[in-house]
């Protein structure tokens, strides 16, 4: 198991939910953190919560913007000397059937969930290779279990799983490990807000068979992520039955 003391971890979607909780746990283990997200105030909030010490760098950046992600990676290298671990966590969803979903909303899910992962990895990978590090790409149970109304989300999560598999083959000889994380429903703002705003989505969850109709806490998910990072796992599952 790899010690995270002093390791530099670059996290997207770090201002809340899974990303923020992973950041808390990694900070407690002595890691240096590069936290990126869209919300300046939210990033400032998590940084203040963690003490605002010299082991933290926050960067407002949109994963859809490759130059912005490159600038974030460059700042990380300038401040900490390199990047050991990347957690490509930023993601969004859009609920609606293929006939109903707004095409622009569909495209935005693709841009954030798929291109955003590519941009994150492209910007950080040279430094990760230098340090023979680890990349964790956040996929989902949705990568291999389709759900009506979630076609764009399903498509992107399947795509990033295969992206992770291809990347693993490309960089293994450089000493870099690559993992993908697969979760069922996690009690994040994304899931809660969608349930509140869309009765059809809430009804869908109640009709799914056990255990697909259950949600898992963000804390439990973050524990699984940290264990996966420490073990440089090729797969991270939460809850365990997903795997």
Phi, psi and omega in degrees: 000134183278130174287137180264000178301119178079357179285146180263118183244125182256117185238128171264157184061042191267357188279341181202177175060221184299315182301316180293320181290323174298318179300316179302313184291322178291322177299319178296336179268006175092010180285156169265134190241136170246109186252121180240146178189178180275330188268112180297315182294319180294319177297318178297325180295314180291325178296317179295319178300323181277000175104351178057033185274184185282004175265011183236139170224124176249138181224122173283117183205145178260122182297344178285350186249102182300315178301323178294320178291324177295320178296321178296316178297320179296320177296321179298315180294320180296319183281317189250352178092351180167184179227126180264323186223139174239132173243101181275088192252337185302133180194156179223171176227167175210124184257133178157147180294166180301326178284337186258330189296139175296124180305325178291324177293320177300313181296322181295321177299316177299316183295317181283309190282330182254299179298326179298321176294314178302314181298318180298313182291316181302319184287326188261341190300319180305318179289321178297321178297317179302325184259007180050053190267208188219138176240126175246117180257125184275108174259226184184163166303332180297348177294330183226010173230103184288149180225127180299138181091353182237032184305314180295321179294313177304313183298317182289323182288327172293320181297316183286336173296313179293324174302314179298319180297317179293317179299319179304317180292325182289327189247000182303320182289351177264004180083012180262135176256147182229132178235159171235141181255136183230116183238153167276203180295124177250143184284067178257170177300325180302312181290315181298315182294321180294320178297319182290323185275333187234099179304327181296323178292318178298318178295322178302314181297320182290335182272346179293147178289155174294140003266010182294343181268008182256148174254154181244146183291153175299322180300314181296321178296317181296323176301316179296319179299312183296318177298320178296319178294314180298324181267002182049048186287146175279341176221138173235127182240140175207123351295176185300331183293342179301325181270000000 
